[in-house]
Amino acid sequence: MKSKETILFSGRFDGVHLSHFLTIRDLTREYDKVLVVVLDYPDSYYPLSKRMHILKTVFDDYSNIEIVSNTIHFGEIKEGNLSEFDFDVYGSGNEEVLKHIESMGIPCVYVPRTLETTASDDVKYHKIKKILEG
């Protein structure tokens, strides 16, 4: 059964890979809205613009996914930093991040880093390939 909540799912997505796509896609099956926050770390391998472009292009047909960027780094996350986002639960595959967020009284959920998939997955593989080649 789908929740009536918005999940904030953040990470570097550096480089963006199939497991990221599948995880985000699968979150749309559990939550009404998925807010993907791409973190802009100074030592990221791929530029933020490239990571944002890939995610936005792959998920352009999903009306319940919003992709935004932010410069908050893990050690800087405070309740005030997150107040600019409208969400009900914070999701991450990083247990250290979850402990930190939970310590602020924010509801959290562990999101496995890799989810099982089947041959019928509807992620737009042709879009991924086209973006990566371009």
Buried (B, 14 or more C-beta within 10 A) or exposed (E): EEBEBBBBBBBBBBEBEEBBBBBBBBBBEBBEBBBBBBBBEEEBEEEBEBBBBBBBBBBEEBEEBBBBBBEBEBEEBEEEBBEEBEBBBBBBBBEEBBEBBEEBEBEBBEBEEEEEEEEEBEBBEEBBEEBEEE
